[in-house]
Amino acid sequence: MKRITLIVVSLIMGAGILFAQDAEAIVRAARNRISADTQSSRSRMVITAKNGATTERNIDQYSKDDAEGNERTVVVFQSPASVRGTRFLTIDKSAGGSDRWIFLPNLGKVRRIAASESGGSFMGTDFSYDDMSLMNRDAEKDTSTIVREENLNGAACYVIQSVPKDNDFPYSKTISWIDKSNSVVYKSEMYDKRGALLKTMESGALKEIQGRLTPTQTTVSTVSAGTSTTIYTDIIKYDDPIPEGVFTTAYLETGRAR
């Protein structure tokens, strides 16, 4: 009887390990779903306050990996005048960690974003600096498990819980709804260190762009504050050449790629 019990326990444990590995593979597929050497976009950002009032900002974004596999992204604010000329650079390093800098025209200089600021609001939006790098996070950094399967947006989805292995990550866990057929992440819930739901992120308005199924609308909502920020992507291009000089602090300061 003991031997049978041990065999059953072993089978259950083995199934649990396989389930976790499958979940990690699903998360990895979702984050690596779109393959491109570069990505350029022009978007409209709508920030909605608790009382329903809205403000709009127009941004350009450029992304390109370097030879070492570091993922680099630059965000340029084009309007309104109050934020025009603000430029932000983030480098998500393949070895782990991120470096971030911002240029604010009213200060006239580039400032490095300290690690202690990473959970803070990005330019008054519902995105934090960490959220800007969330989809670049390596799946191996979390312990992921499939908690259930259910339909969302008319699609069959895996519902996957990811718990960070590192204590520096701002969320205690994330729960994501990932389409079984195309690996699109339709929704993510981010929980704070106390286990309370802090934010939700929802993607939609899928379009086929250069052979890639691309969400063109993303909304991040801060639950307790009752606020949200929606990014509507009007133009997106894959594999267009982007000068290396764009991904430098010199570009942040001058707006010119040298």
C-alpha positions in Angstrom: 0.0 0.0 0.0 2.8 2.4 0.9 4.5 1.7 -2.4 1.3 2.4 -4.4 0.8 5.6 -2.4 4.4 6.7 -3.2 3.9 5.9 -6.9 0.7 8.0 -7.0 2.4 10.9 -5.2 5.3 10.7 -7.7 2.9 10.8 -10.6 1.0 13.8 -9.1 4.3 15.7 -8.4 5.5 14.9 -11.9 2.3 16.2 -13.5 2.6 19.4 -11.4 6.2 20.0 -12.7 5.1 19.4 -16.3 2.1 21.8 -15.8 4.4 24.5 -14.6 6.8 24.0 -17.5 3.9 24.2 -19.9 2.7 27.4 -18.3 6.2 28.9 -18.6 6.3 27.9 -22.3 2.9 29.6 -22.9 4.0 32.8 -21.2 7.3 32.7 -23.2 5.3 32.2 -26.5 3.1 35.2 -25.6 6.0 37.5 -24.9 8.0 36.4 -28.0 4.9 36.3 -30.2 5.9 39.1 -32.6 9.2 38.7 -34.2 10.7 41.8 -35.8 14.1 43.5 -36.0 12.6 46.9 -35.2 9.2 48.4 -34.3 8.1 52.0 -34.9 4.7 53.4 -33.9 2.6 56.5 -33.5 -0.1 56.4 -30.8 -2.7 58.5 -29.1 -2.7 58.2 -25.3 -5.9 59.0 -23.4 -5.7 59.5 -19.7 -9.0 59.2 -17.8 -9.4 60.6 -14.3 -11.7 59.2 -11.7 -14.3 61.9 -12.5 -14.3 61.0 -16.2 -12.2 63.9 -17.3 -9.7 63.1 -20.1 -6.4 64.4 -21.3 -4.7 63.3 -24.5 -1.0 62.9 -25.5 0.5 61.9 -28.8 3.6 59.8 -28.7 6.1 58.1 -31.1 7.8 54.9 -30.0 10.9 53.1 -31.4 12.2 49.6 -30.4 15.2 47.7 -31.4 17.5 45.0 -29.8 21.2 45.5 -29.8 23.9 42.9 -30.7 23.9 41.7 -27.0 20.2 41.0 -27.0 19.4 44.1 -24.8 15.9 45.4 -25.6 15.8 49.1 -26.2 12.8 51.4 -26.4 12.5 55.1 -26.9 9.3 57.1 -26.3 8.9 60.6 -27.7 6.1 62.9 -26.6 4.9 65.0 -29.6 1.9 66.9 -28.0 0.4 68.7 -26.3 2.8 71.6 -25.8 3.1 70.9 -22.0 4.9 67.6 -22.7 6.3 68.1 -26.2 9.9 67.2 -26.5 9.9 64.8 -23.5 11.9 61.7 -24.4 12.3 58.5 -22.5 14.8 55.6 -23.1 14.7 52.2 -21.4 17.2 49.4 -21.9 16.0 46.0 -20.7 19.3 44.0 -20.3 19.5 40.4 -21.4 21.5 39.7 -18.3 18.7 41.1 -16.1 17.7 44.5 -14.9 16.8 47.7 -16.7 18.4 51.1 -17.2 16.1 54.1 -17.8 16.6 57.8 -18.6 14.3 60.7 -19.3 14.7 64.1 -20.8 12.3 66.8 -19.6 12.5 70.0 -21.6 11.7 72.3 -18.6 14.8 70.9 -16.9 16.9 70.9 -20.0 18.9 67.8 -19.1 18.8 64.0 -19.1 18.0 62.4 -15.8 18.5 58.8 -14.9 15.5 57.0 -13.4 16.6 55.5 -10.0 15.6 51.9 -9.2 13.5 53.3 -6.3 11.4 55.2 -8.8 10.6 52.2 -11.0 7.2 51.7 -9.5 6.2 55.3 -9.9 3.8 56.8 -12.5 5.2 57.3 -16.0 4.4 60.9 -17.0 1.2 61.0 -15.0 -0.3 57.9 -16.6 -1.5 54.6 -15.1 1.7 53.0 -16.5 4.6 52.7 -14.1 8.2 52.7 -15.4 8.2 48.9 -14.6 5.0 48.5 -16.7 6.9 49.8 -19.7 9.1 46.8 -19.5 6.5 44.2 -18.4 6.1 42.4 -21.8 9.9 42.2 -22.1 10.3 40.3 -18.8 11.8 36.8 -19.3 9.4 34.0 -18.5 12.1 32.2 -16.6 12.0 35.0 -13.9 8.6 33.8 -12.7 7.1 30.6 -11.5 4.0 30.2 -13.7 1.1 27.8 -13.4 -2.1 27.3 -15.3 -4.9 28.0 -12.8 -7.8 27.3 -15.2 -9.1 27.7 -18.7 -11.9 29.9 -19.7 -13.3 32.1 -22.6 -12.5 35.8 -22.9 -13.3 38.0 -25.8 -14.9 35.0 -27.5 -11.7 33.0 -27.4 -10.5 30.0 -25.4 -7.8 31.1 -23.0 -5.3 29.8 -20.6 -5.5 31.7 -17.3 -1.9 31.7 -15.9 -0.6 32.9 -12.6 3.0 34.1 -12.6 4.8 34.7 -9.2 8.2 36.5 -9.4 11.3 34.6 -8.2 13.0 38.0 -7.4 11.9 40.3 -4.6 12.6 43.5 -6.7 9.6 43.0 -9.0 6.8 45.4 -8.0 4.0 42.9 -8.1 3.5 39.9 -5.9 1.9 38.1 -8.8 0.3 38.6 -12.2 -2.6 36.6 -13.7 -2.9 36.6 -17.5 -5.5 35.5 -20.0 -3.7 34.1 -23.0 -5.4 33.0 -26.2 -4.8 29.3 -26.8 -4.8 29.7 -30.6 -2.6 32.8 -31.2 -0.8 33.5 -27.8 -2.3 37.0 -27.6 -2.5 38.3 -24.0 -6.0 39.8 -23.7 -5.9 40.7 -20.1 -3.5 40.8 -17.1 -4.1 41.5 -13.5 -1.3 42.8 -11.3 -1.4 42.4 -7.5 0.5 44.4 -5.0 2.8 43.0 -2.3 -0.2 42.5 0.1 -2.0 40.4 -2.5 -4.6 43.0 -3.4 -5.5 43.7 -7.0 -3.6 46.9 -8.0 -4.0 47.2 -11.8 -5.5 45.5 -14.9 -4.1 45.6 -18.4 -6.4 44.8 -21.3 -5.5 44.6 -25.0 -7.7 44.4 -28.1 -8.6 45.8 -31.5 -6.4 43.2 -33.2 -5.2 43.9 -36.7 -3.0 42.0 -39.2 0.0 44.2 -39.8 2.8 43.0 -42.0 1.7 39.5 -41.4 1.7 39.9 -37.6 -1.5 39.9 -35.5 -1.1 43.1 -33.5 -3.2 44.6 -30.6 -3.8 48.3 -31.5 -5.5 49.3 -28.2 -4.2 48.8 -24.7 -5.8 50.0 -21.5 -4.2 50.0 -18.0 -6.5 50.7 -15.1 -5.5 51.5 -11.5 -8.3 49.8 -9.5 -8.1 51.8 -6.2 -7.8 55.2 -7.9 -10.5 54.6 -10.5 -8.2 55.9 -13.3 -7.2 54.5 -16.6 -4.8 55.1 -19.5 -5.6 53.8 -23.0 -3.1 53.8 -25.9 -4.6 53.8 -29.4 -2.0 52.8 -31.9 -2.7 54.6 -35.2 0.5 53.6 -37.1 2.8 50.7 -36.6 5.7 49.5 -38.8 7.9 46.5 -38.4 11.5 46.1 -39.6 11.9 49.7 -40.7 15.5 50.9 -40.3 16.1 52.9 -37.1 19.5 54.6 -36.6 21.5 53.3 -33.6 21.9 56.9 -32.4 18.2 57.0 -31.5 18.9 54.7 -28.5 21.3 57.1 -26.7 21.1 59.7 -24.1 22.4 62.2 -26.6 19.3 61.6 -28.7 17.1 62.2 -25.6 18.8 65.6 -25.1 18.8 66.8 -28.7 16.2 64.8 -30.6 18.7 64.1 -33.3 20.4 60.8 -34.1 24.1 61.3 -34.6 
